[in-house]
């Protein structure tokens, strides 16, 4: 059909046309109607050119309340931004679940509720170094960065386990807890430093973006928090964990005495 008149003249029956039973006129209408949760929806898309997608999403969310929208019309951010937020929530939940599982496993192996808590003292030291490295380098907190934090927690907790387990065994040969802690620190210092330094130097090329291609940004975001966390947490773990173990176990021994 080339004109409205032709539409009006379409026959419907003997002596009847479309124009006799309906009003035919030209109006603007969408070519397709999209719905979200049963309501009509319009999707406005855009490409984020910045490396920090989180900042762009925050700016969009801050601008939404300032829009002058008609009654009954609402606006919200979705798409990739919504997927990223959900991934952040899931990964943070995974970190919390991992810490709980680590604590339960340590309770089983050490047969104590207190000793695993001393080992987990290394976790805050880990996160402080990791987030500090992101802040110093100006790297945005992203999913690869959180994956690096999760990897870092495993490495640092393993070092703390080696230290505390050696101190537990050394208590059989020492009259004081401080003596056992001193022997554990002297014996485990070298392997802990070797593990940390080997991991740091292995990740340095990734931190400088030598991964190549589109993976350079992802590998850099993962390597930077691991390196920063290992630098701070390794030395602090060798200080805080032995001191915490000495204070807790020494106090318990005095109470028993």
N, C-alpha and C positions, 0 to 999 in steps of 0.2 A: 504494500500500500504506500502510495506516494503523497497522499494528502488526507486531511481529516474528513473531507467531503466523501472520499471513497469509503472510509470506515463507516460514516453515517449511512451510506447507501447500501451496505451489505444486507442482503435479504435474510430474514429470519423465518418467513413463512409466506403464505399467499397474501400479497398486498402489504406486508410488514417489513420494515427495515430496522437496522440498529438505531437510527436516529429517532424512530417513533417511540421506542421504549426506554432509551437511555440518553443521558447527556454526554456527548462526546466532545472533549476539549483537550488541549495540549498543556501539560504541566510538567514540572521538573520532578524527577523521582530517582532514587538510587538504583543503580543497575543490579545491586545485590544487597540483601539485608542480613547483617550479622547479629548474632545474639550471644549474650554471656549470662549464664544463670537465668535464662528465660527473658531477659531484658534486652532491648535493642541496644547495640553497641557499635561504636565507630573506633577503629584503630588508627592511631597516628604513629607512624614509625620514623625512626631516625638512626643514623649511624654515628656511633661514638668514636671520635678520632683521637681522643686523649687516652693515654695509657692507664690513667686512674679512673676506671669506670665507676667506682664507688662515689667519688666526689661529684661526678656528673649526675649520678642518680640522686644524691643528696640535694643538689641544686634544683633539680626538677621537682623533687618532693617539697622543697621549700617554696617553690614558685606556684605550685598548684592551688594553695589557699587564696592566692591573690587574683585568681582568674574570675572574671565576671560571667558566670554561667547562668543560663536560664533556669527557671524553676523545674525541678525534677531531673536535672542533668548533673551528673557527678563525673569526676575525673580521677583516675588512679594510674600508678605506674605499674607496668607489667612486663611481660616478655623476658628478655635476658636478665634485666635487673632483678625481677622477681625470682628467677631461677638462681641467681647468684646469692640472694638473701637466704633462700631456702638451703642452698649448699652450705652457707656459713653456719646456719643453725644446726644442720646435720653434723657438720664437722666438729663444732664445739661440743655437741652432745657425745660424739665419738670420743673426744678427748676426756670428758668426764667419766664415761663408761670405762675407758681404758685405765684411768687412775683407780677406779673402784676395783676393777679386776686385778690390777697389779697389787693393790693392798690385800685383797682376799688371798691371792696366791702366796704372798709373803707371810701372811698370818699362818697359813698352813705349814710352810716350810720352817719358819722360825718358832712356831708354837707360842707366839706372843702377840698381843694386840698393840703393844707400845713400840717394839722394835721396828715394825714397818713404818710407823709414823715418823720415826727418826730418819729413815731412808727417804721418805717422801719430802723431807725438808729441802731436798735438792731441787724439787720442782719449781718453787717460787724463784729460786736463783736462776733457773733455766729460762723462765719466761721473762725475767727482768733483762737478762742479756740479749735475748732474741728481739724483744720489742725495742730495746735501746739501740740495737744495730739497725733496725728498720728506721728508727727516728733519725739517727745520725746520717745515714746514707740517703734519706729522703725517699725511701721505698714504701710504696703503699701497702697496707695490710690486705693481702689477697689470699685466695684459696691455696696456692702453692706455698705461701708464707706460713699458713696454719699447718699445712702438711709438714713443713720443715720443723715447726714447733713440736708436732707429734713425734717426729723422728728423733728430735733432740731430747725429748723427755725419756725415750727409751734408752738412749746412750748414757745420759747422766744418771738415771736410776740404776743402770747396770754397774756404773762405777761406784755408786754409793753402796750397792749390795756387796760388791767385792770388799769394800772397806769394812763394813759392819760385820760381814760374815767372818772375816779374818780376825776382827777384834773379839767376836764371840768365842772363836776357837782359842784365841790367845789368852783368854781369861783363865783357862785351866792351868796356865803356867806362870801366872802373875798374881801377886797378892792384892794388887790394886787395879781398879778399872783404868786409871790413867796409864799405868804401865802397859796394859793390853792395847790401849788406843795408840800409844806411842809406837809399839812394835808393828801394829797394823798399818799405821801411816807410813812408817819407814819401808815396810815390805811392799805395799801396794802403790807407793808414789810413782815408781818408774812405769809399771804397766798402765796406770791411769793416764799419766802424761803422754805415753807413747800412743795410746788409743786416741786421745784427744788431738794431738798434733798430727797424727796420720790422717784423721778425718778432716781436720782444718785444711791441710795442704792439698788434700784430694779435691776439696770443694772450691779452692781459690779460683781455678780457671772458670768454673761455672759462675762464681760471684761476679767476675769481670765480664760476663756475657760472651764467653768464648764458645758457647754451645752451638752458635750458628743458626741462621734461619729464624723462623718465628718462635723457636723453642728457647731462644736466648733470654727473653724476658721472664719466662716461666722458671727456667733453671736458676736465673739470678735471684728471683724472689724466694726460691726455696733455699738456696745456698747461704744467703746473707744472714737470716735468723739462726741457722745452724752454727755458722762460724762465730757470730756474736755471742750466742748462748754458750758455746763450748769455751770460749776465751774466758768469760766471767765465771761460769758455773764450775768449771774444772778447779780453779783455784779456790773459789768460795766453798765448794763441796769439801775440799781437803781441810777446810777450816771449820765450817759450820757443823757438818755432820759429826766429826769427832768430838767437838765441844758438846753438841747436843747429846751424843751417846754417853759421854763422860758424866754430864750433869744428871741425866735421867737414871742411868745404871748405878752411878755412885750414890745417888739419893736413895734408890731402892735398896742397895746393899746396906746403907746406914740404918734404914728402917728395920731391915731384917735383923741387923745386929742389935 
